[in-house]
Amino acid sequence: MYLTAISIGDAVPHADFDAAVDSVFQSSINLCLTKDGGLLTVVTASQADLPQGIRVDTPDNFSFELVHSGEEVTCRDDQLLFRSLTIGLRRARRWKCDLPALQADMANPAVATAWKCAWQVLSKGQGCSGYETNTENLFFSDNVVRLGRLVKVEEAIRELVDATRQHDLTVTRAVGTLIGLGTGLTPSCDDWLVGYLAGLWCAVKGRGERAHFISDLGKEVLRLSSRTNAISRTYLSHATRGQVSSLLIALAGAICQGEDSDKLIGIAEAALRVGHNSGMATVAGLLLGLAVWNGDYLLEGINKTELRSSLLKTLL
């Protein structure tokens, strides 16, 4: 079978490479590069562009499950060669996002309104996710463990937010608590960190102390990322450089440009639909990252009970 690529993320090697199939899903394949062990992700046309992604023009109802884990893959002369599949890369466009260019200004009333709209969409999405938060039920069965983890997560996020506001670079404990924690193929706290880093990159606005903080935070994330799995580690690594999925940058852009609510709701809902709860966790991180430096009044408008409920539904 021969398919053609639509787009190629900037982190995909520009030269020939060798790899092996790491994991296979209906709408994606993860490839492990032979040279450095990094992961690439091949996705169907309906999926988002990714920093490490190759998005392919696939027919309706196509499944990558014709490919098998462990098989060798080569890229030669702009062709990605599997045993039963060839993907032409020559005509694909290179894709790269630029989060700092968004220059989030939460003091702008239109931007603040868009942020609030996105939070409402997140809250509504959590309410429809099938996980109901009931205070009494928290103290039964495995919810005791869940509640204990929630306390740890709350403390770590509070510590990280305070450190971010103060440009305090001693954030090792908070990052170490979050990485690898949570449910999902990519642990939900990792997803939250990806979104948080994205929000911070949007709000850097050429400020040296902010850029310095993000750089050092990124180094801590990379240093501690061995605590999570290879797929999640890949997304964290790219987020430290300000590179995230096209769905997330579309939402960040809509907020930073003060998009009207009708259009923003659709963009937010698309970002929330990623994975089982990855989208919700990433969007929650993005919204907090956008507001932490110049949008405290937005966070103050969210009561502690609502925030706690949001964390429980999203991260654990």
C-alpha positions as a printed Julia matrix, in Angstrom:
316×3 Matrix{Float64}:
   0.0    0.0    0.0
   1.26   3.48  -0.89
   0.18   6.65   0.98
   1.48  10.22   0.97
   2.31  12.43   3.92
   0.46  15.72   4.42
   2.76  17.28   7.01
   5.98  16.48   8.87
   6.84  17.88  12.28
  10.07  19.82  12.57
  11.51  17.26  15.01
  11.35  14.5   12.37
  14.87  13.98  10.93
  15.48  15.9    7.72
  17.78  13.14   6.43
  17.42   9.36   5.93
  16.98   7.32   9.11
  16.36   3.83  10.44
  13.76   2.92  13.04
  11.65   0.11  14.48
   7.93   0.04  15.17
   7.47   0.65  18.91
   3.67   0.49  19.19
   0.67   0.35  16.88
  -2.81   1.82  17.29
  -5.68   2.25  14.87
  -4.89   5.9   14.15
  -1.16   6.05  14.91
   2.19   4.25  14.94
   5.12   5.09  17.19
   8.58   4.55  15.73
  11.77   4.28  17.79
  14.77   5.8   16.01
  17.74   3.47  15.84
  20.3    6.25  16.23
  19.17   7.98  19.43
  16.07   6.12  20.66
  13.78   9.09  20.06
  10.16   8.5   19.09
   8.36   9.55  15.92
   4.59   9.28  15.51
   2.82   8.51  12.24
  -0.85   9.52  12.35
  -3.93   9.43  10.15
  -5.22  12.53   8.37
  -7.85  13.21  11.04
  -5.26  13.53  13.83
  -3.36  16.63  14.93
   0.01  17.75  13.63
   2.75  16.91  16.15
   6.35  18.12  16.59
   7.52  14.52  16.09
   4.64  13.6   13.78
   4.14  12.49  10.2
   0.5   13.06   9.27
  -0.64  10.88   6.39
  -3.4   11.26   3.8
  -5.38   8.16   4.74
  -8.72   6.9    3.4
 -11.81   6.75   5.59
 -11.81   3.96   8.18
  -8.11   3.29   7.6
  -6.21   1.47  10.36
  -2.46   1.32  10.89
  -2.92  -2.13  12.4
  -1.6   -3.68   9.17
   1.83  -2.73  10.62
   3.34  -4.88  13.38
   5.3   -3.96  16.51
   9.01  -4.7   16.22
   9.27  -4.55  12.44
  12.11  -2.54  10.95
  11.41   0.72   9.14
  13.71   2.74   6.89
  13.47   6.24   5.45
  15.31   6.56   2.14
  14.97   9.23  -0.55
  11.86  10.75   1.03
  10.07   7.43   1.36
   9.16   5.78   4.67
   9.29   2.04   4.06
   7.42  -0.6    6.09
   6.94  -4.24   5.1
   3.42  -3.68   3.8
   3.25   0.11   3.56
   5.17   2.93   1.89
   4.63   6.58   2.79
   5.84   9.27   0.4
   7.28  12.28   2.22
   8.5   14.51  -0.61
   5.44  16.74  -0.96
   4.65  17.06   2.75
   4.96  20.49   4.35
   7.2   20.99   7.37
   5.2   21.98  10.45
   6.42  23.93  13.48
   4.55  26.02  16.05
   5.58  29.33  17.59
   3.94  29.76  20.99
   5.93  32.86  22.1
   4.61  34.75  19.08
   1.11  34.62  20.62
   2.16  37.02  23.43
  -0.71  36.27  25.78
  -2.09  39.47  27.34
  -4.61  38.44  29.97
  -5.24  42.11  30.84
  -6.97  42.47  27.46
 -10.72  42.1   28.12
 -11.3   40.08  24.93
  -8.49  37.67  25.85
  -9.79  37.33  29.4
 -13.28  36.59  28.08
 -11.89  33.95  25.74
  -9.94  32.37  28.63
 -13.11  32.22  30.75
 -14.99  30.65  27.86
 -12.31  27.96  27.5
 -12.48  27.24  31.24
 -16.25  26.83  31.0
 -15.83  24.4   28.08
 -13.29  22.45  30.14
 -15.63  22.32  33.13
 -18.53  21.2   30.95
 -16.34  18.54  29.32
 -15.33  17.2   32.71
 -18.95  17.03  33.75
 -19.73  14.9   30.68
 -16.71  12.63  31.09
 -18.57  10.01  33.1
 -16.64  10.61  36.31
 -18.88  12.08  38.99
 -17.29  13.74  42.0
 -19.17  12.98  45.19
 -17.64  14.07  48.49
 -18.92  11.04  50.42
 -17.75   8.56  47.77
 -14.2    9.88  48.0
 -13.76   8.01  51.25
 -14.7    4.56  49.98
 -12.84   1.89  48.02
  -9.89   3.04  45.88
 -11.02   6.65  46.17
  -9.11   6.88  49.45
  -5.92   6.35  47.45
  -7.24   8.71  44.79
  -7.86  11.42  47.37
  -4.38  10.98  48.84
  -2.87  11.38  45.39
  -5.02  14.43  44.78
  -3.6   16.12  47.87
  -0.07  15.44  46.59
  -0.97  16.81  43.17
  -2.62  19.91  44.63
   0.44  20.64  46.77
   2.82  20.11  43.84
   0.81  22.34  41.5
   0.53  25.05  44.16
   4.29  24.88  44.75
   5.02  25.03  41.02
   2.64  27.96  40.47
   4.18  29.91  43.37
   7.67  29.19  42.04
   6.61  30.36  38.57
   5.23  33.64  39.88
   8.46  34.31  41.79
  10.74  33.01  39.01
  12.11  30.63  41.62
  14.16  27.94  39.95
  14.07  25.42  42.83
  11.12  23.45  41.51
  12.59  19.95  41.58
  10.24  18.53  44.21
   7.06  19.75  42.54
   8.08  18.49  39.09
   9.25  15.2   40.55
   5.87  14.67  42.23
   3.91  15.25  39.02
   5.9   13.38  36.37
   4.57   9.89  35.76
   1.52  10.32  38.02
  -2.01   9.8   36.83
  -4.06   7.65  34.5
  -3.81   7.07  30.77
  -1.27   5.97  28.17
   0.42   9.29  28.81
  -0.02   9.89  32.58
  -2.44  12.74  33.15
  -0.05  14.81  35.26
   2.46  14.64  32.41
  -0.25  15.91  30.08
  -0.96  18.72  32.54
   2.74  19.69  32.52
   2.75  19.76  28.7
  -0.16  22.21  28.76
   1.37  24.27  31.57
   4.65  24.65  29.67
   2.7   25.66  26.56
   0.82  28.34  28.5
   4.06  29.72  29.92
   5.63  29.89  26.46
   2.6   31.88  25.25
   3.04  34.36  28.11
   6.82  34.87  27.98
   6.39  38.15  25.98
  10.13  38.7   25.57
  10.69  38.96  29.32
  14.16  37.66  30.15
  13.29  36.41  33.62
  10.33  34.46  32.26
  12.36  32.9   29.46
  15.07  31.99  31.95
  12.55  30.37  34.27
  10.99  28.31  31.45
  14.43  27.19  30.33
  15.36  25.99  33.81
  11.96  24.41  34.37
  12.42  22.57  31.08
  15.78  21.24  32.22
  14.17  19.88  35.39
  11.39  18.25  33.39
  13.92  16.61  31.07
  16.12  15.47  33.96
  13.19  13.82  35.75
  11.38  12.52  32.67
  12.96   9.07  33.07
  10.19   8.52  35.66
   7.57   8.24  32.94
   7.14   6.18  29.76
   8.8    6.85  26.41
   5.69   8.23  24.7
   4.96  10.7   27.47
   8.64  11.61  27.73
   8.57  12.56  24.04
   5.69  15.01  24.49
   7.32  16.53  27.58
  10.63  16.94  25.76
   9.04  18.85  22.89
   6.94  20.98  25.26
  10.1   22.18  27.02
  11.07  23.72  23.67
   7.65  25.26  23.11
   6.53  22.61  20.64
   3.07  21.05  21.09
   0.25  19.66  18.95
  -1.62  21.74  16.39
  -4.84  21.3   18.4
  -3.29  22.83  21.51
  -1.68  25.76  19.69
  -5.0   26.38  17.91
  -6.71  26.74  21.29
  -3.89  28.88  22.69
  -4.08  31.09  19.62
  -7.86  31.44  19.84
  -7.58  32.55  23.48
  -4.67  34.94  22.92
  -6.44  36.53  19.95
  -9.68  36.96  21.91
 -11.67  34.78  19.54
 -15.46  34.99  19.79
 -17.1   32.31  21.9
 -18.86  30.43  19.09
 -15.6   29.71  17.28
 -13.58  29.2   20.46
 -15.97  26.56  21.82
 -15.42  24.36  18.77
 -11.63  24.72  19.0
 -11.65  23.97  22.73
 -13.87  20.92  22.32
 -11.52  19.52  19.66
  -8.56  19.92  22.03
 -10.48  18.23  24.85
 -11.3   15.15  22.76
  -7.67  13.97  22.57
  -7.26  10.54  24.17
  -9.25   9.31  27.16
  -8.48  12.32  29.36
  -5.22  13.66  27.9
  -7.02  16.54  26.24
  -8.69  17.67  29.44
  -5.45  17.5   31.44
  -3.47  19.36  28.78
  -6.09  22.1   28.42
  -6.24  22.51  32.21
  -2.47  22.99  32.27
  -2.6   25.43  29.36
  -5.2   27.63  31.05
  -3.25  27.81  34.29
   0.02  28.48  32.44
  -1.57  31.33  30.49
  -2.87  33.0   33.65
  -0.1   32.45  36.17
   1.99  35.55  35.32
  -0.61  38.15  34.49
  -4.05  36.69  35.09
  -4.33  36.1   38.83
  -7.75  37.75  38.84
  -8.99  34.99  36.51
  -7.81  32.27  38.87
  -9.31  34.08  41.84
 -12.67  33.84  40.09
 -12.5   30.04  40.34
 -13.38  28.88  43.83
 -11.25  26.24  45.56
 -13.99  23.62  45.46
 -14.36  24.0   41.71
 -10.6   23.81  41.21
 -10.3   20.74  43.43
 -13.12  19.0   41.57
 -11.45  19.9   38.26
  -8.15  18.41  39.38
  -9.77  15.19  40.58
 -11.69  14.66  37.34
  -8.82  15.66  35.08
  -5.67  14.27  36.64
  -6.57  11.23  38.71
